[in-house]
Amino acid sequence: MTLNNQLEDTTLTMAIEGRIDTQTAPELEAAIKESIEGVSCLILDFAQVGYISSAGLRTVLTAQNWMDAKGGTMTIRNAGKNIVKVFKVTGFDTFLTLE
């Protein structure tokens, strides 16, 4: 998994490439945690994510909770059909902002 961050004012866009699974989810969670200081809008760009496991879903939920706690927003952008399907089947689409 590769992460490319772009910070503009208080908006952080994290472009994620690769799989988000039990191996990479802890790395993603740590990267988000250390990067959201002073961020009010977190955008996770899933254009290059081909797979997300339950560990990855937990990381996405954790990030959403962190942003909610600080009064910020989080958006998942460019998720492919299979990723969107996982979000819908798990009910994550009811509380995540998907674009």
N, C-alpha and C positions, 0 to 999 in steps of 0.2 A: 504494500500500500504506500502511496505517495501523497503527500499533502502540500498544496500550494496556497499560501495565505495572501490575501490582499486586504489591507486596512485603509479605509477612507473615512476620515472623521471618526465616528463611533460605529461604523458598519464594518464588520469583518466577514469577508467571503472566504470560505475554505473549500477549495476544489479538491475532491478526493478521487484518487485513481486506484482501482483495484478492488479487492474483496474486503468486506467488513465482516470478519468472522472471529472465532475465539482467539486466534493468533493476533489479529490486528486491532480488535476493538479496544483493548486496554491502551494501546498506543494512541488511538484516536481520542479516547476519553481524556487522557493526560494532556494531549495537545490542545483540546478544546478548553480544558480547565485553566491551563496556563496562558491561554490567548484571549480570554474574554474579560480580563480586567479593563474597565473603562469602555466596554463595548455594550451598546444598547440594541444593536440589531445583528444577529448572527445568521448568515446564509450558508447552508451546506449545499454545495453544488455536487450533485450525484451523477452528472453526465457520463462519467467514466467508471461508475460503480456497477459491476455486473452481478453482485451477489451480496446479500445481507443475511446473517444468521441471527439467532435469538440473542446472542451476545451483542451483536451490532444494534439490534432493536433496543436493548437495555441501555446502550451508550447513547442512542438518539433520545430515549426517554429521559435519561439523566441530564443531557444537555438542555432539553426543553424545560425541565424542572429548574435548572440553574438560571436560565434566562427568565422564566416566570418569577422566580424568587427576587430577582433584581429589577423587575418591572420592564424587562426587555422583550424582544420578539425573536423568534427563530423561524426560518423558512427553509424548506427542502426544495431545491430547484433542479430541474432537468432529470428527474428520476425516470428511468426506463419503465416499460410496461411491467416487467417482472417484479421490479422493486415496488411499484405502485400497488401491484396485486398483493404483495406481502403486507403492505401498510393497510390495505382494505380488509384482508382476511383477519388480521390481528386487531382491527379496530383503531389502529394508530391514525388513520385518516380522519377520525372524529376530533382529534385534538392537535394534530400537526397542520401547519400551513404548507400545502403542496402547490408548487407552481411549475 
